[in-house]
Amino acid sequence: MDQHIAESIGRPDLIRLDDRLVCLRFETMKVVSALAAVRHLLDNGLVRRGDTLLDSSSGIYAYALALACHRHGMRCHIVGSTTVDHTLRTQLAVLGATLERMEPCDDLKLDQKRRVERIHEILADHPEYHWMRQYHDDIHYLGYRAVADRIREATGADGLTVVGGVGSGASTGALARYLRETPDGREADVGLVGVQPYGSVTFGAEHVSDPEIIIAGIGSSIPFGNVSHELYDTLHWISFDAALAGSVDLLRRHAVFAGLSTGAGYLAARHERDRSPERTVLFIAADTGHRYVDTVHARHHEAAPLSDLTPCEVSHQSRLALPWSRMEWNRAPATTPAEAS
C-alpha cells in the first residue's frame, strides 16, 4: 500500500495499443523524478526535513516538487511562468507551496532567463534554500530506474525503441540508459527517439518557428545539462498542428486521453513502428489531457488524418521543415554546451 498519493501518481501504466506499440502512461510524469531526487538529498544529508526546496517551472515540475515536498515534510518555493494555470495555482496553494509568477513574456528564452535571474536573487536572500536545478542536476534520472525495470519485465529490452519528448532530458535519457544496462555488461538493443518542437535549441532547431506555439515541456530555449545527446539515435521535430492530430487520434482510436507532447510522441512512435517491423516501440505519455481540453481536444474537428502526415527526412537541421521532420542523430554529442544555470 502506498504511504502517500505522490507514489501512486508517479507509478505509470503500461498499455499495449497493438502488437508492437506500447504506451507508458503517467498521470504526472515528473513526480517520479522529483520524489527520487528529494529522497536522495535527504538520505545523503544534503537537505533536512523542514528545509525549503526551490526551482523554476513552467508547470508540471512545480506540481511534482510540491508533492515531493508534501511527502517528505519540506517547504517548496516555485518561480513559475505564466503557463501555470488556475487549477495548478490552486493546488500549489493548498499544498503549501509558494508560487511567484513572472510577468507575461512572448520571448521564451527571455522568460527562462528572467526566471533563473529571480532564482539567483532568492538564493542571495536565502542561501539556506536548496535549488533543485531540474534541468541540470542528474539526480532527476534516479526515479526512472524502477520504471525501466518494469518496462524490461513487461516487454523485454532487446529490440525495443523508446520514444518521448526530450524536455529536460531526464525521462528519455534515464530510461534509455537503464534499459541498455544488462547484468553481463552487454548493452541491450534499445533505441532512443527524441521528440522536439520547432524553435527548440536542444538539437539545433531554434531557427525554425512554429506559428502556433513551442510545445511546452519537450523543448527548450536554452541548452540543458541533463540532456545527454549521445544517448539519442533519432530525432523528430513535430509542429503544434501535427501533435494536435496525434493527440486526437490517440483518444479517438485508443481512448487514451493525454497531452500535446504525448500526441507528438504517438505520431513519431507510429512512424518508427512502421519503419521497423521487427521492433517493439514504446512511447511516453507524460500527463493527462485535462490541461489541453480547450486548446487541443476541443479542436478535434481541425485534426488532420494521420494518414496525411509523413515526416520530411533530413540530413541536417538546416533542412528542417514544418510540420514534421525526422533526422538520424546517431548518438552524436551536443554541439552547444549547456548554460551554467
Sequence and secondary structure as in RCSB ss.txt:
>XXXX:A:sequence
MDQHIAESIGRPDLIRLDDRLVCLRFETMKVVSALAAVRHLLDNGLVRRGDTLLDSSSGIYAYALALACHRHGMR
CHIVGSTTVDHTLRTQLAVLGATLERMEPCDDLKLDQKRRVERIHEILADHPEYHWMRQYHDDIHYLGYRAVADR
IREATGADGLTVVGGVGSGASTGALARYLRETPDGREADVGLVGVQPYGSVTFGAEHVSDPEIIIAGIGSSIPFG
NVSHELYDTLHWISFDAALAGSVDLLRRHAVFAGLSTGAGYLAARHERDRSPERTVLFIAADTGHRYVDTVHARH
HEAAPLSDLTPCEVSHQSRLALPWSRMEWNRAPATTPAEAS
>XXXX:A:secstr
  SSHHHHHT  EEEEEETTEEEEE SBTHHHHHHHHHHHHHHTTSS TT EEEEEESSHHHHHHHHHHHHHT E
EEEEE TT  HHHHHHHHHHT EEEE    S HHHHHHHHHHHHHHHHHH TTSEE  TTT GGGGTTHHHHHHH
HHHHH STTEEEEEE TTSHHHHHHHHHHH  TTS    EEEEEEE TT TTTT TTS  SS   TTT  SS  T
T  GGG SEEEEE HHHHHHHHHHHHHHH   B HHHHHHHHHHHHHHHH TTSEEEEEE BBSGGGTTTTGGGG
GG   GGG   EEESSGGG  SSEEEEE TT   SS     
